[in-house]
Amino acid sequence: MQRSSLVVLLTIVHVLITLGIGEITSNGNAHPRSLHARAVDSYVRNCTNGTCRYVLLVSYTKDNVTSESATPGLAEIKTSLSELQKALTTDMTYVSTVTHALTSGITALATQMQVLTNVTRDISARYNQLAFRMSALEEAANTSTLLGLETPVVVRPDVTDAHKAFGMDCAAWYRASANHSGVYGLQPDPSNHSHRFDAFCDMRNGGGWTVIQRREDGSEDFYRSWKSYKTGFGSLRHDFWLGLDKIHALTEAGNTVMRIELTDWDDETRFSEFSYVRVADENDEYRILAGKYTGNGGDPFHTPRFSDRMQSMRFSTYDRDNDLDPAGNCAVTFTSGWWFNSCFLGNLNGVWYGNSSYTSLTSNGIIWDLWTEHARGYSLKKVEIKLRPEVMDA
């Protein structure tokens, strides 16, 4: 966009032009043979093509004798200059108004461009989801399926990815009429074929949930290194952690719901859901952000006390301390990898104990102290953390 500008030019006219030998005396009179200002005829403003020129008009007479009538009209000049100053102030205000309007227009245009970019990205994502749905339907038509079982819906003829269908996430499979919970192939970025992985898809509770963590039988040790949490570990049908890189890929768009399902040793359940969850990449230590909370399990992201708050915390492990506890490493103290602050109200990657009663002095079990009916440090029986898009429309 070409910027417009208003240029203000002021032509300064000498109010006294002295010719010959004449000069102005201390009392304002002039010697003979001088050209004197006799009257000030205000000023003229002429604006053309955005440029304004101001000319101060002065009348002159030539006297050969010193007289009262030869005194310059200084008061008139002062009055005209004052009027000229007011006109300049008015025009400069107009310049400021035009500049502000142009700036606002540029800002509005930038906003509209961002909206257009977001719409384009959304259309592209829906197109890719449709392509995956078509691929899944074609694959299902050419392969065997296991119906009604907690197993993969698509049975691969061999171990190569060339014969396997992939969805952007479990929601894409659900939209493609895959309504049985099990292990599916995912590829969050349709353009990145090197980042494919298996994940457990939960098709209950509205369907399309990608499970990123499960604790139910103590089959895996969750006191792991940074590298292990980065890539993932465990069995998708038992205890597992999907991997921080995969979680980042699934939440990168920022329009993701995270659901945490909790079960105690009386088989009572609670859940907490958070909108617009996003986990950053490794460069930002997998920092987690979450929006609005719903449910009955409690909200660790927006707690009154900052030191308990999980919002915007970076991930920590025993060999990578990113918490805010000045006294030590929370991951070491509580034998876990988690988004610790200083340290937590919830730590779902702690030690899985066979019952809710244990003697650990550091409360290093699967802790969710927001479940207020239980004493602090109560270790839960089962936990699942899962993700799906905010909008599940086809």
N, C-alpha and C positions, 0 to 999 in steps of 0.2 A: 504494500500500500504506500503511495506517495504522500508525504506529509505536506500540508499547506501551512504557510506562515504569514503573519502580518508584520510588515516592516514599517516602522515609524521613523520618518526622516524629518529632522528639524533644520531648516535653513536659518542660520543665525545672521541677521543683518545688523551691521554696525549702526547703532542709533545716531551716532555722530560721525560724520565724515569731514575731516578738516582739510581744506585746500589752501595752498599758498603757505604763508608764514604764520597764519593765525593759530591760536591755542586757547584752551579753556582755562579761565582763571579760577582761583580758589573759591570765589563767590558764585561760580556757575556761569558768569558772563564770558563772552568771547571777544578777542581783539578784532579789529577790522580785517577785511579780506578773508573771512572764513565762511564756510557753508554750515548753517545751523539747522538743527531739528526744530521745527515750529509746531508740528502736530503729529500725533500717533493715530493712524487710521485703523486700529485694531489689527486683525490678522486674517489670513486666508488659509483654509485647509482644503487641499485637493487630493482625493484618493482615487487611484487608478490601478487595477490589477493587483489589489492587495497591498499597495504602497501608498502611504499618506505623506504629503509634503506640507509643511507648515511654513508660511512666510509672514514675517512681521512687517507691516506697512507703515512707513514714516514719511511725512511731508517735510520738505526742506525749503529754506529761503536764503538768499545771499545778501548780506548787509555790508556796507562800507563804513558804517559808524557803529560805535557801541551804543546800544539802547536796551531798554527793558524788554522790548519785543523780541530780541535775539536770544533770549534764554531758552534752552531746550525744555520740552515738555516732559520732564523726568517722572512726574506723578502719573501722567498718561501712559508713559512707557511701563511703569510698574504695574498699573492696572491691567494693561494688555498682556503683560507677561503672566500675571496671575490668572487671567482668563485662559491663556494658552496652556498653563500648567494644569488647570482643571480639565481642559479638553484632552490633554495627553493622558491624564490619569484615567479618564473615561475610556479612552481607546485602549490603554494598557489593560484595564479590567476586561474589556471585550476580548483582547488577545488571550488573557488568562482563561476566560470562559471557553473560547474556541479550543485552546490547548487541552483543557480538562475534558471537553466533549470528545475530542479525538482520542485521548487516552482511554476514556470509558468505552468508546467504540472498539478500540483495539482489544481491550480486555474482554468485552462481550464476544468478539469474534473468536478469541482464543478459547473461551468457554464452549462456544458452539462447535469448534473444531474438536475439542476433547470429547464432547457428547457424540459427535459423528464417529470418532475413533472407537469409542466404547460400543456404539451400535454395530459398527463394522466387525469388531472383535466378537460380539455376541452372535452375529449372523454366521461368522466363520465357524464358531464353536458348534452352533446348531447344525451347520452343514456337515461338519466332521462327525458329529454324533449320528446323524442320519446315515452317513457312509458306513460307520461302524455297525449300525443296525442292519443295513443291507448285507454287510459282510457276515454278520452273525447268523442271519436267516439263511444265507446261501450255505454257510458251513453246517448249520443244523440240518439242512436238507440232504447233505452229502455224508454225514457222519452219524454214528449211533449216539443216542442220548440215554442217560440214566434218570428216570423220572421218579420224583417223590423221595429221593435219597439225599442225605447230607454229603454229597460228593460233587465233583465238577459236572456241570451240565454238558459241556462239550468234551467228548472223549477223543484224544489225539491219536491218530493212526501211528505216529512215531514221536520221537523226542525232539524233533527239530521244530523251530518256530514257523517254518514255511508252511506247515500244515495246521497251524493253530490260529484261531481268531482272537482278536484283542479288542477291548473296549477302553475308552478314555478313563472310566472308573466303573464302579459297580452300578451306578445309576444308569449308565449307558446300556449295560446288560439288562437291567430291569426294564428299561424302555423297549428293549428288543425282545420282550416277552420271556426272558429268563427269570422265572419266579421261584426257583429252588435255591436255597442257601448252599454254598459250596465254594470251591476254589476256582477262580476264573483268571484268565490272562488280561493284564491291564497295560495300557500304553498312554499315560496322561497327555503326552505331547505327540500328536499324530505325525509330526514331521521328524521326530527323533526315534528312529527304529531301534537304536542301541539301548534305549531306556525302557525295556519291557520287563515285567515281573509278574509273578503270581500273587494273588491276594485272596483272602477269604471274604466273600460277599454275603452279608446278612440280608435276606429278602423279607424279613418280618418288619413290623412297625412301620409300614409304608414302603418298605423295600429300598434297594439301592444303596445300602450302607457298606462302605469299605472299612473292614475292621483293621485297626492299626495296632491294637494291643489286647491281649487276653491273659488273665490270671485265673486259674481254676484248679490246678492239681499239683503245683510245685515242681513240675517236670523240668523247669529251666531256672538257672541261677541268673538273677537280674543285676547282680553286682558286677558290671561289665565295663570294658574300656570305652573310650570315645569312639574308636574305630568300629567296635561291635554295635554300638547304638546308631552309628552313622549308616551302616549297611543293613542291620537287622539280624535277628537270630531267633531260634526256636522253631517249633512245628506249627504250621497254620491250623492244625486240628487240635492243638493243645495250648500250652503257654507259649507266647511268642511276642516279639516286638518287630513291627514291619520294617522299620529303618527310617532315620530322620531325613535322608535324601528323598525317599519315596513320599514321606509325609509332606515335605516341602513341595514336591511336584504336584501332589493332589490338592494342596491348598494355595498354590501360587496365585490363582486368579482372585482370591480374597472373597469369593461368594460361597463359602463352605460352612455348613453346620457341623459342629462337633457334639456328639452325644456320649455321655459317660453313664454306663449302667452299673449299679452297685448292688451286691447281694451280701447280706450278713449271714451269721451261722444259724439263724432261725428261718432262713430262706425268705426273709422280707427283702423287698427291693426298693430302690430309689433311683432316680435318674436326674441328670443335669444336662441341659442343652444350651449351646452358645452359638450365636449367629456370627457370620463374617469372621470366621477363624482363619488365621494365616500364620504359617510357620516359615520363617525366613530361611535363607540358604546357609551354608557353612561359614561364609564370610562374616555373617552376623551372628554366628554361634547358635543358629536355629532359634532365634528369638520368637516367642509366641505372643500373638495378639488375639483378643476375642471381644465380640460385641455383646449384644443383649442376652441376658440369661432367662431361661424358663425352666420349670421343673420343680422337684421337691427334694433334690439332693444337696443343694447348697451351691454357692458361687464363690470360688477362690480367686476370681480375676478382679473383683471390684470390692474388696474388703475394706472396712473403715481404717484399719491399721496398715500402713504401707509395708511394714516388715513381713506381713503375712501374705501380701498380694502377689499373685502369679502373673498378673498382666505385665507384658513387655519384659519378662525374665528370659535370660539366655539359658541354654541347656548346660548342665554340669555332670561330669563323671569323676571317678576317683583320680583320673589322670588329666582332667581339664576342669579347673575350678573357675566357674563364671558366676558364682552366687555373690550376694551382697553381705554375707556374714563375715564381719571382721575377725571373728574368733577362730575360724577354720573353714574346712571344706565340708559342706553339708552332705555331699555325696559319700564321703568317707564316713562321716558320723552316722549316717542312716543307711549305709550299705546299699546304695541305689544310684540310678541315673535319673535326673528329673529337672524341671524348670524351677529350681530353688531360688527363694529370695533370701530370707534370713531367719528361719529356714522354710517353714511351710505350715499350711493347714491341711494340705492333701499331698500324699506321696504314694502313688499307685504302683510304683516299681520297687517297693521294698520287699522284704523277705516274706514268702508265703508260709504261714504257720498252719499246722493241721487243725488248730482250733483257735478260738478267740482269746484264750487265756495263755499268756506267755510271760516270762520274767525278764525280758530284755529291758535294761534300764534306759535305753536310748530310743525307745518307741520306733524301732526300725522295721515294723511290719507294713502291710498294705493299709495305709492310714488315710482316713477321710474324716477329720475332726469336725467337718461341717454337718455331719449326721449327728445332731446334738443329743439324740436319744441314747447314744452310746458314750461311754466314758472316753476321755482323751487317750489316744494310743490304741484303741480297739482295732484289731487287725481283721479285715474283711475276708469273706470266703471266696468271692468271685467278683471280677471286674472285667468289663469290656469297654474299650474306647473306639468309636467308629465315626466315619465322616461321610457326608454326601452333599450335593449341591443345595443351595438355598431353594432353587426353583426346580421342581421335578416334572414340570409339564413336558409333554412330548415335543 
